[in-house]
């Protein structure tokens, strides 16, 4: 099988560096270009970082982007003109930006996930099943912890879990999202889904969903200990995306969760 030509954006960031390391450990990919939002002559894995451009994406089959919303939309704008596939691990998009991504997905295959980990995506799936089974007799809330440098909150993963709860009830998350607490020791249940985000130290990721009837509590949780979980998941997603038609996909599609 021929190797898949790969481009990694944000190559100097935490996830960019991790993606480069993971791509070296697989025979499926050949890293052909890396990009950053500023020029540098420092070589990364033998490649000089470029700005996002047609030149940078010319020889690639798939682009993996873990950057920020502004950069991701720039990548998609170029990729859509060149018919390049894109895997998005960036989080923190506004509703308007989410709609723009959907429009681009009509032109090119895009896989977007707030978290690429197998375990986390299984947690989202189980959360949806639990929400559907428990019905309206149980209230739900979501707790998450990440390293102190993570800017967006709730995290993309926490919102994925919230969407799982909403879909289990056949509702739109935007209609049942509750209060968004930050760095609180405790936070209440409510008729809507409340979130509490903690930012501290170097924590890679902890997520917890609680369902309460007032008489019992059901807890679903996941802890990440190695950022390679996300990069390996992103590479798996990139390989899966290669033969797909234009559309907006998720890890649920990759893992074949029904």
N, C-alpha and C positions, 0 to 999 in steps of 0.2 A: 504493500500500500504506500502510495506517494505521501510524503510529509505535507502537512498543512502549513502554509505560510502564515505567520502570526505577527501581528503588531500589538504592542502594549503601550497604552497611553499613560501619562503620569508616571513615567518610569523611575522617577526619583522619590516617589511617595512610598509609604509603608507597603501598600498592596501592590504597587508597581514592582517594587523590589522582590516581594514574595512571589509574584507571578513569574518573574524572570527566573528565579531559583527553581520553581516547580516545572517550568517549561523545559529546563535543562534535564530534568529527571524523567522525561517521557520521550519515546521515540516517534510520537505522532506529530510533533510540531517542529518547525524551523523558524526561529525568531529572525525576521527579516528587517524590522524597523521598530524603533522606540521613539516616543515623543514626550515633550515637556512644554510647559507654557512659557519658558524662557530659554534663550540660547545658552548652551554650555559646550565646551570642547572636551569635557570629561567623557571618556568612552564607557558605555554600559554594556557589558557582555560582548565587547568588541565592536559595538555600534555607537556612532555619535548621535545623541538625541536630536531630533528635529522638531520643528513646530508642526502642529496639525495641518496637513496640506495634502494636495493631490499627489505631490512627489513622495511624501512619506508613506502614503497608502497604496501607491501604484502597484507594488508586487505582492500585496497581502491577500489572503483569502478571508481572513476574519480578524476583527479588531476587538480587543478586550479592554473595556474602559471602567476603571475605578477611580474617578476623579471628583469633580463637582458638577452640579447641574449646568452651569454656564459652559464648561468645557465639553460636557457630554453632548449638548445640543450643537456645538461647533463641530464635533466629530460626526454626528449624525447628518448634518447638513452636507458635509463633504462626502461621506460614505454613501449617502442616498444618490448622489450624482454619479458615483463610480460603481454603484451596485455592489457594495461590499457589505458583508454580514457583520453585525455588531452584537457583542455580549456586554450588557450593562450591569455593573454591580454598584454603581453610584446611587446614593440615596439623598433624600431631602428635596425632592422635586415638588413644585407647586402644582395645583390643579391645572393651570394653564400649560405648564411644561409637560405634564402627563399627556395632555391632549395633543401637543406637538409631537411627542414620541409616537403616539398612535397613528398620526398622519404619516410619519416617516415609515412606519411598519407596513404601510400599503405599498411601498416601493421596494423595501428590502427586508430580509429576515432579521428580526431583532429578538434577542432573548434578554429579558429584564427580570432581575430578582434582587430583593433587598438583602438576601443571604443565599449563598451558593452551597452551604453545607448540607450534606445528606441528612444528618441528624436534625437540623433545624427545620428542613422541609418536611421531614416526617412528623415533627412536632406540630407544624402548621396543619398538616393533614389530620392528625389526631385531635387537634383543637377544634377543627371543623366538625369532625364526627361527634365529639363530646357536646359541642354546642347544639347540634341537631338533636342528639339523644336526650339531653337534659331539658331542652325547651325553655319556656319563660319562667319556670319555677326557680331557676338558678340565676344569680347575678354573676358577672365576670369582671375581673380587673387584670391588668398586665403590669409586670414589674421587670425592669431591665437595667443592667449595669454594663458600662463600657469605660475604656481608658479616658483619662482627663482631657485628651486632645480632640476627642470626637465632638464635633460641633452640633450636629442635628439631634434633636430629641423631640418626641420619641424616636428611637432608632428605626431604620427601615425594616428590621426584623420584627420589632414590636408592632409596627403597623401591619406587617404580613399576618401576624397572629391575630390582630384586631379584625383584619379582613376575614380570617378563617372563622372567627366567632360570628361575624356578620353573615357570611355565606351560609353557615350552619342554620341560621335563622331566616334565610332568604331575605336579608335586608342589605341596604347599602351602608357601608361603614361610616360614610360622611353624615348619615342621619342618626347614628347611635354612638358616635364618638363623644366621650365625656370630657372631664378635666384632664389637663396634662401637667402633672406635678413634676417638680425638679428637685432632686437631692433631699427628699423628705424621708424621715425614718419610717413613717407609716402613712397609709392613705386609705380612704374608705371605698367600699363598694357603692355602686349607685345603679339607677335604672339604666344608665348608659355606661359605656366601657371607660373606666378611668385608667390612666397610665401614670406610672412613676418612673422617672429616669434618674439613675445615679451615674455621675462621672467622677472616677477616682483612679489613681495609680496607673497601672499598665494592664488592667483587666481587658482581655480580648473580647469576651462576651458572655453574659449570663442573661437568660430569659425565663420568665415564669408566668404561667397563666393559672389563675385561681377561679374556680366556680364555687359559689356558696348559696345554699338554700336557707341558711340561718340555722340549720340543724346539722349540717355536715359540709365539709369543704373538700373539693377535689383539686389536686395540684398537678400540673404538667410542667416540666422544666427541662432546660438544656444548658450545659456549660461548655464553652470552647476553651481549649488549652493551647491550641496551635493554629496560627493564622494560615497554615498550609491547607487547612480544611476548606477555606474559601477559595484559594487559588486552584487547588485540585478540582474543586467543584466547577469553577469557571472554565477550566480547560476541558472538563468533561462536557460542559454545556456547549463550548465552542466546537468540539468534534461532532456533537449531535446536530448542531445548527447547519453544518456544511451542506447537507442535501435537502434542506427545507426551503419551501416557497416563501415569498414575502408574507409577513404576519408578525404578531406580537406574541411571543411565547414566554413560558416561565419554567422554573425547575420542576414544577408539577408535571409538565409535559415530558421533560427529560427523564424523570424517574417513573413515568407512567402511572402516577397515582390517579385513580378514577374519581 
